[in-house]
Amino acid sequence: MFAIAVKQEQYQTYILSHEEAMSRLEVVPERGGMITQWRIQGQDLLYLDAERFANPKMSVRGGIPILFPICGNLPNDVYTYQGEQYSLKQHGFARDLPWQVTNTETDDLASITLVLNSNEQTLAVYPFEFQLAFTYELKENSLKIHQRYTNNSQTTMPFSTGLHPYFLIADKKLLSFDLPASQTQAQDTKEVYPFEGSFDFDADEIDVALFPVTKNSASITHNRRRFKITINYSELYSALVFWTVKGKDYVCLEPWSALRNALNTGERLTHLEPGATCEATVAMEVMYL
């Protein structure tokens, strides 16, 4: 049986559940429309920094934040469009703004649709009218995130988008990876290295882009807890980013449509014509081995 409940704590939270699969998803519309919890068979799959989550002045570390209209950061948080400079902070504004719930379903799955529309606040830093619609679908051991991007402006709208899942992992050295890339680029130095399928978890921080992405699927396997998380993503997503910090119980494997600074470089940027709509899907599935 599928169900959706609502609880009111600091934020109103929607709880999607699938009783037979013992799976549960929590979504907080007013805190960036983000997923804050995904649990299967009583096990949490996502990390959440509760202190940052409780402070609306801080960006959330945890759950699955939505990245739009940029992924990563811009040099000095600035980009230029048609000769004018605008300021956007890292990962854009979608993860910080309140979203509106427009639909829920509990027939063959549990789903919730949330919408974010442009407003005076967004137009001041990103001069385009838009609508984002995200539908989260929970069924058995899978989570699907359907996305629709609509340009309501009179001019072509450039953007990049991404998801930033924080997977709850304490013993990272027991992980193995199947990532469809042969090289990594370090975020800080921009140096490029061959990717041989693993990471140095003794490093204080790992923040790398993986490229070229050769297929629309990537996975992480925990070799002691015996589970595998597979992420499948649409053609829109041209890059993967891996990030973790030593001493923190998370790893992030993030599908991005374009890399950092794309609003300035134009590299892999999506351009949506006036009145046009773009759709994409990211699906995550957990398999127990």
C-alpha positions in Angstrom: 0.0 0.0 0.0 1.2 3.5 -0.9 0.5 6.5 1.4 1.3 10.1 1.8 1.2 11.8 5.2 2.0 15.4 6.3 3.7 16.4 9.5 4.4 19.9 10.8 7.6 20.5 12.7 9.9 23.4 11.9 8.9 22.9 8.3 5.9 21.1 6.8 7.1 17.7 5.6 5.4 15.3 3.2 6.1 11.6 4.0 5.7 9.2 1.1 5.7 5.5 2.0 5.4 2.0 0.4 4.4 -0.3 3.2 5.2 -3.7 1.6 8.7 -2.5 0.7 9.2 -0.7 4.0 10.4 2.3 2.1 9.9 6.0 3.0 10.7 9.3 1.6 10.5 12.7 3.2 10.1 15.9 1.2 10.2 19.5 2.5 8.8 21.9 -0.1 9.6 25.2 1.7 13.2 24.2 2.2 14.2 24.1 -1.4 11.7 21.4 -2.4 14.3 18.9 -1.3 14.2 15.3 -0.2 15.6 15.1 3.3 15.2 11.4 4.0 15.0 8.1 2.0 14.8 5.0 4.1 14.4 1.3 3.0 13.9 -1.6 5.4 14.6 0.7 8.3 17.9 1.9 7.0 18.6 5.5 6.2 20.2 6.0 2.8 20.8 9.8 3.0 22.9 11.9 5.3 21.5 15.1 6.8 23.2 17.8 8.8 20.3 18.6 11.1 21.9 21.8 12.5 22.3 23.4 9.0 18.9 22.2 8.0 17.3 24.0 10.9 18.9 27.3 10.1 17.2 28.9 7.0 20.1 31.2 6.5 22.4 28.3 5.8 22.5 26.0 2.7 21.6 22.4 3.6 24.2 19.7 3.7 22.4 16.5 3.2 19.4 15.0 1.5 19.1 15.7 -2.2 19.4 19.4 -2.9 18.3 20.7 -6.4 20.9 22.7 -8.3 19.6 25.4 -10.7 20.3 27.5 -12.7 24.0 26.7 -12.2 26.0 23.8 -10.8 29.0 24.6 -8.7 30.3 28.1 -8.3 31.2 31.0 -10.6 34.4 33.0 -10.3 33.6 35.7 -7.7 30.0 34.5 -7.9 29.6 36.6 -11.1 28.4 35.9 -14.7 27.8 38.2 -17.6 24.7 38.1 -19.8 24.2 40.6 -22.7 26.9 42.9 -21.3 25.4 43.0 -17.8 26.9 41.4 -14.7 24.8 39.3 -12.3 25.6 37.5 -9.1 24.7 33.9 -8.3 26.0 32.0 -5.3 27.1 28.4 -5.5 24.6 26.0 -7.0 22.1 28.7 -7.7 18.9 29.5 -5.8 16.5 26.6 -6.3 17.7 24.7 -3.2 17.0 27.7 -1.0 13.6 28.9 -2.1 10.1 27.6 -1.1 8.4 25.3 -3.7 4.7 24.7 -4.0 3.0 21.3 -4.0 0.7 20.9 -7.0 -0.2 17.2 -7.0 0.1 13.9 -5.0 -0.8 10.4 -6.0 -1.0 7.0 -4.1 -2.4 4.6 -6.7 0.4 2.5 -8.2 3.2 4.5 -6.4 3.6 7.3 -4.0 4.4 10.6 -5.8 4.5 14.3 -5.1 4.9 17.2 -7.6 6.4 20.5 -6.6 6.8 23.7 -8.6 9.1 26.7 -8.5 8.2 29.8 -10.5 10.4 32.8 -11.2 9.8 35.8 -9.0 11.2 39.2 -8.2 14.0 37.6 -6.2 15.1 35.3 -8.9 14.8 37.9 -11.7 17.2 40.2 -9.9 20.0 37.6 -10.2 18.8 35.5 -13.2 16.8 37.6 -15.8 14.5 34.9 -17.1 11.0 33.8 -16.3 10.7 30.1 -15.8 8.9 27.3 -14.2 10.4 24.1 -12.7 8.3 21.1 -11.9 9.8 18.2 -10.1 7.9 14.9 -9.4 9.3 12.5 -6.8 8.1 8.9 -7.3 8.7 6.2 -4.6 8.1 2.6 -5.3 9.8 -0.5 -3.8 13.5 0.2 -3.6 13.5 2.9 -6.2 13.2 6.7 -6.3 12.5 8.5 -9.6 12.9 12.3 -10.0 11.1 13.6 -13.1 12.0 17.2 -14.0 10.4 19.7 -16.4 12.0 23.0 -17.2 9.9 25.6 -18.9 11.1 29.0 -20.4 8.4 31.6 -19.9 10.6 34.4 -21.2 10.7 36.1 -24.5 14.4 35.3 -24.9 16.4 32.1 -25.0 17.1 30.9 -21.4 20.6 29.4 -20.6 20.9 27.1 -17.6 22.5 24.1 -16.1 20.9 21.8 -13.5 21.9 19.0 -11.2 21.1 16.9 -8.2 23.4 16.7 -5.1 22.5 13.5 -3.2 24.3 12.9 0.1 24.6 9.1 0.6 25.0 8.1 4.2 28.3 6.2 4.3 30.6 6.0 7.4 33.2 3.4 6.2 34.1 4.8 2.8 37.1 2.6 2.2 34.7 -0.4 1.9 33.1 1.2 -1.2 33.6 0.2 -4.8 32.5 2.2 -7.8 31.3 1.7 -11.4 31.6 5.2 -12.8 31.5 5.7 -16.6 34.5 8.0 -16.9 38.2 7.7 -17.6 39.5 11.0 -16.2 38.9 13.3 -13.2 39.5 17.0 -12.8 40.2 18.5 -9.4 38.0 21.4 -8.5 40.7 23.4 -6.8 43.7 22.9 -9.1 41.9 22.0 -12.3 44.5 19.3 -12.9 43.3 16.3 -14.9 44.2 12.7 -13.8 43.3 9.3 -15.1 40.4 7.7 -13.2 41.1 4.1 -12.3 37.9 3.3 -10.4 38.7 4.4 -6.8 39.4 7.4 -4.6 41.9 8.3 -1.9 39.8 8.5 1.2 42.8 9.5 3.3 42.6 13.0 1.6 41.0 15.8 3.6 38.5 16.5 0.7 37.7 14.9 -2.6 36.0 17.2 -5.1 36.3 16.1 -8.7 34.4 16.1 -12.0 34.4 12.8 -13.9 34.5 12.9 -17.7 33.9 12.0 -20.4 30.7 10.4 -19.2 30.2 7.4 -21.6 26.9 6.0 -20.4 23.8 7.1 -18.5 24.3 4.9 -15.4 26.7 4.9 -12.4 26.8 2.9 -9.2 28.2 2.7 -5.7 28.6 -0.6 -3.9 29.1 -1.1 -0.2 31.1 -4.3 0.2 30.3 -5.0 3.9 26.7 -3.8 4.1 26.1 -5.6 0.8 24.1 -3.1 -1.1 24.4 -1.3 -4.4 23.0 2.1 -5.3 22.6 2.7 -9.0 21.9 6.1 -10.5 20.4 6.3 -14.0 20.1 9.7 -15.7 18.9 11.3 -18.9 21.0 12.5 -21.8 20.7 16.1 -20.4 23.3 15.1 -17.7 26.7 15.3 -19.3 28.9 15.2 -16.2 29.3 13.5 -12.8 30.8 15.1 -9.7 32.1 13.2 -6.7 32.5 15.0 -3.4 33.3 14.0 0.2 35.0 15.4 3.2 37.2 13.4 5.6 35.5 12.7 8.9 32.0 13.3 7.5 29.7 10.3 6.9 28.7 11.0 3.4 29.7 10.6 -0.2 28.0 12.7 -3.0 27.7 11.4 -6.5 26.1 14.2 -8.5 24.7 14.2 -12.0 25.2 17.7 -13.5 24.1 18.9 -16.9 27.1 21.2 -17.2 30.2 21.9 -15.1 31.2 24.9 -13.1 31.1 28.4 -14.7 29.1 27.2 -17.7 27.0 30.4 -17.7 30.2 32.2 -18.6 31.9 29.7 -20.8 28.8 28.3 -22.5 30.3 24.8 -22.3 27.6 22.1 -22.3 25.1 24.8 -21.3 21.4 24.1 -22.1 19.6 26.8 -24.1 15.9 26.7 -23.9 13.9 28.7 -26.6 11.0 31.0 -25.5 8.0 28.9 -24.6 9.9 25.7 -24.8 10.1 22.9 -22.2 12.9 20.5 -21.4 12.3 17.2 -19.5 14.8 14.9 -17.7 14.8 12.0 -15.2 17.2 10.8 -12.6 16.4 7.4 -11.1 18.0 5.8 -8.1 17.6 2.2 -7.1 19.0 0.2 -4.2 19.8 -3.5 -4.6 20.7 -5.8 -1.7 23.4 -8.3 -2.7 
